[in-house]
Amino acid sequence: MKKPDKKNIRSKAKPSAAPRPVQFANRANVIGAQEDVGPILEFIEMFKDLADPSAQHPSRLISIKVPVPLLTAFKFKAKHAGIPYQTMIKRLMTQWLKEHHTIPPT
């Protein structure tokens, strides 16, 4: 069997792109320094607990300032949907977390 001519093989080959840089992963550049891991793990645990519909979680009283027209309109819409407005706020918070469940930067 005859060997292929090297000149012909090279001439048919596509010009190669620039070589890609190699990045080596280590613990520090993958997850950061050890003290940075705590908030990430805490967020993952909280999100996992939030996803469990059968879990009963204690509630915490919070206080926020909301423009009166916004609160009035929100209460009106929630009432007409047959949902208490605070329940609606909690549902919206849960929905937002599920849609934006990326791990927060540390």
N, C-alpha and C positions, 0 to 999 in steps of 0.2 A: 504494500500500500504506500502511495506517495505522500510525503509530508506536505502540508500546505505552505505556500510561499509566504514568508513573514512580511514582505513588502506589501502584498495584497491585503493581508489582514489589517495591517496598520492603516493603510490608506482608506479602508472602509469604516474604520472605527470613528465614532463621533468624537469631536474634541471634548476633552474632559473639563468639567467645571472646576472652579477653584476648590481646593480641599476645604472641608468644613473644620472649624476649630473643635477640638475635643475638650469637653468639660467633664471633669471628674467630680463625682458627688461624694461628699462626706457628711457626717452627722451635722456639722456646723452650718454648712450651706444648704442643707435640705430642710432642717427644722429649726435652725438657729441655735443659739446658746441654750444650755440646759434651763436657765431661768425663764426663757421665753416659751417653754413647752406648757407650763401650767395653765395660762389663759386659753390655749388651744384645746387642751384636754377638758377643761371646765366647760367650754362652749359645746364641745361634742357631747359631753354627758348631759348637759341641759337640753340640747336639741333632741337627743335620744329619748329623754324622759318626756319631752313635749309631744313626741310622736306617738306615745302610748296612750290610746284613747281611754283605757280602763283605769289609768292612774289617777289618784286623787291627790292633788297638790294643794298645800296651804296657799292662801291668798295674802297679799300685802296691800295695805292701803297706800295709795299714792296721791299726790296732789299736783296737778298741772294747770297752767293758765291756758285757756282756750278762748278765742274771741267769741263773744256772746252770739253773734249771728251764726257762726259755724256750729256752736253747740246746739243752738235752737233748731237749726236745719237738720242736724244729725239726729237729734231726739225725735223730731217730726218724722223723718224717713224711717227710723228704727221702729217707732210706734206703729206706723202704717204697714210695716213688714211683719208686725206681730212679735218683735224681738226686743227685749229690754236693751236700752242703749248701751249700758255697760257690758252686757254680753256681746253686743255687736262690736264694741271696741276690742274686746278680747279676741273675738274671731278674726277681726282685721289684723291684729297684731300677730296672731298665729299664722294667718295666711301670708303675711309679709315675710315672716321668718322662713317659712317653707319655700317661698319663691326666691329668697335671697340668702340661701343657706351656706354661703361661702364662709370659710373660717376667717374671722376678723384679724387684721394685722396686729402684731404685738408691738 
